[in-house]
Amino acid sequence: MCTKFILALALILSLPTFAAVKVTGAGSTFIYPILSKWIAEYEKKNTDSQFNYQSIGSGGGIKQFIDKTIDFGATDDFMKDDEIAKVGSPVWHLPVTMGAVTVAYNVKGLSEFKLDSQVLGDIFLGKITHWDDAAIKKLNPKAVLPSTEILVVRRADGSGTTAVFTQFLSATNAEFASKIGKGKSVNWPVGIGAKGNEGVTAMVSQTENAIGYIELAYALNNKLNTAKIKNQNGEFIAPSEDAVTIAANALTEADYKGDLRVSIVNAKGKGAYPISALTWLIVTPKPGDAKYDSLKKFINWIVTDGQKMSKELHYAPLAKKFVSSVQNKIK
């Protein structure tokens, strides 16, 4: 019996072992809650691949992607042509999810709150400094607003969430556009900076009379109140998965010609949430490379089976037009 056991063990030890392919990524904090779930679920049935993702902000992800220290990046603000040129190789932008940038606040007794881009911009410009300002009262005549100072919380790192938020305000508020502009990093005149959606969420949650911009999943998971934002149709829309879907579906053929670097911010659709966003995985195609092949399979799973997890995690399922485009790209 001992001899047979030893022979069997020797046979097992002599068999070749197959190590899982390790794929690394970094970037968007916006996508982190759902991407971490996707990775966990995918690896349960696909043991030949291991994915490691660092939630460091879109700006950091793009930098590491350009520096070639990661296999893929994730960003809520697509790379510009000059950034792509630094890579020295083709770059694919593959949208994998859609979500909302919410305006979260922590004011005792204030559960219903409306903002338009003029008032919201003035708060982040430092022109409106107290909760009972006349402009805020005009939008919220029935609200009991404290006379306390507004604590503005914004991102301290390069952020796709910031890019989406400032894109909305720059498109709808001329003064904000001229003084602040849009981008992953801007020169804020007021506020306290925090790192990542995680940091802004924690700061708003822990500080009374604070206001900040964060992704919907972070707001809901931390039970933070969020403002209704006025859209192009004059409607005050609460952030939700369905309102993001309406924004994506409002894209016309003129807006969307198969170029996956497209924005759904300030969409025209009735019921559309105006600060809606896509998140892209950024990839350099490397046919025949094991890491690239693993990544292709993972992304194909994300835009099909993975989308079933979207709503439970407070993201909107990817619009069908994007799903087919991504699948065609990775074929």
C-alpha positions, -999 to +999 in steps of 0.1 A: +000+000+000+029+023+009+047+016-023+015+024-044+010+056-024+045+067-030+043+059-067+010+078-070+024+108-052+054+108-074+032+107-105+012+137-092+043+157-084+056+150-119+025+165-136+029+200-150+014+227-129-005+257-145-002+290-127-030+314-130-024+344-153-021+375-132-035+407-146-031+441-129-052+472-132-057+506-115-077+538-117-113+549-111-127+549-076-161+554-092-161+519-106-145+501-077-176+487-059-188+469-089-154+460-104-143+444-072-176+423-072-170+414-109-135+402-101-146+381-072-175+364-091-155+359-123-125+342-105-149+317-088-154+300-122-123+311-140-094+299-119-069+303-147-069+341-142-063+364-113-072+401-114-058+428-091-073+463-092-061+493-072-087+521-066-064+551-070-084+576-091-088+579-129-058+602-131-035+578-114-048+549-135-041+568-167-006+577-156+002+541-147-012+529-180+009+554-199+039+543-178+031+506-186+032+495-150-003+480-152-021+458-178-053+479-179-066+512-166-101+524-156-113+559-160-145+580-160-128+606-182-116+592-215-079+597-225-072+627-247-053+622-280-021+636-266-022+611-237-028+583-261+002+594-281+024+589-250+014+552-249+030+546-283+005+518-291-032+517-300-055+523-270-090+509-268-117+526-246-142+499-236-172+512-216-182+486-190-207+504-167-227+536-162-234+555-131-243+588-115-222+615-098-244+626-070-243+658-049-244+644-014-250+665+017-252+662+055-277+687+069-299+677+098-336+675+089-330+682+052-342+652+032-356+668+001-332+692-017-330+707-052-301+724-070-296+738-104-263+744-120-262+781-112-266+775-074-244+744-074-217+762-093-219+792-070-214+769-040-183+754-055-170+788-066-173+800-030-200+826-038-227+809-018-213+802+017-244+795+039-272+770+037-299+796+041-287+817+012-315+834-007-307+815-039-309+781-021-342+792-004-357+801-038-352+765-051-363+750-018-391+773-004-405+746+020-371+734+034-359+743+068-324+755+061-298+763+088-279+795+089-247+776+092-217+778+069-215+753+040-184+730+041-175+721+006-157+688+001-140+679-032-114+656-046-077+661-038-065+636-065-068+634-102-103+621-106-127+610-134-156+619-110-142+654-108-140+655-146-177+645-150-188+669-123-169+699-138-179+689-173-216+693-162-210+726-145-188+740-174-215+731-199-243+748-179-227+776-159-207+802-179-189+816-148-178+782-136-166+774-171-144+806-173-131+805-137-127+767-130-132+748-162-133+710-166-109+683-160-096+655-137-078+681-116-089+717-113-080+747-091-108+748-066-112+782-048-129+767-017-133+734+001-115+706+017-098+680-005-102+643+001-088+613-018-110+591-038-148+587-037-141+569-005-125+599+011-151+624+000-179+601+012-162+597+046-158+635+050-194+643+041-207+615+062-188+625+093-192+663+090-224+681+096-233+708+070-209+693+044-216+689+007-196+670-019-198+650-051-196+612-051-207+582-071-242+569-064-232+536-049-211+554-023-240+577-014-266+549-011-243+525+007-235+552+033-271+564+036-263+599+025-289+623+012-285+634-024-298+665-042-322+665-072-304+682-100-321+703-127-317+688-162-319+703-197-357+699-197-361+719-165-369+688-144-353+682-110-341+646-112-329+624-084-299+603-092-309+567-100-299+538-122-330+543-144-323+581-148-288+572-160-301+547-185-324+575-199-294+597-203-274+571-222-304+563-245-308+600-253-276+598-274-284+603-311-265+590-341-248+624-344-235+620-308-226+584-311-209+570-342-192+540-328-165+561-311-166+548-276-151+580-262-185+596-258-201+616-230-236+611-215-233+643-193-261+668-195-282+645-218-314+659-233-338+630-225-369+636-204-362+622-170-324+620-176-301+626-147-278+653-159-245+642-141-245+607-156-213+590-166-196+561-184-166+543-170-141+528-195-115+501-192-085+512-212-065+485-230-037+481-255-044+452-278-017+425-277-028+395-298-014+363-285-004+377-251-017+356-222-026+386-200-044+403-229-063+371-238-074+368-201-085+404-201-105+400-233-124+371-218-130+390-186-143+421-204-166+400-226-180+384-194-184+419-178-206+433-206-228+402-207-232+382-175-216+408-153-242+434-162-268+414-143-252+426-110-254+463-120-286+474-103-280+456-070-248+476-067-265+509-078-250+511-113-270+512-146-266+482-169-246+492-199-267+504-228-271+478-256-253+501-282-222+500-260-224+463-253-224+454-290-196+479-298-174+464-270-180+429-282-172+438-318-140+455-307-126+426-286-134+400-313 
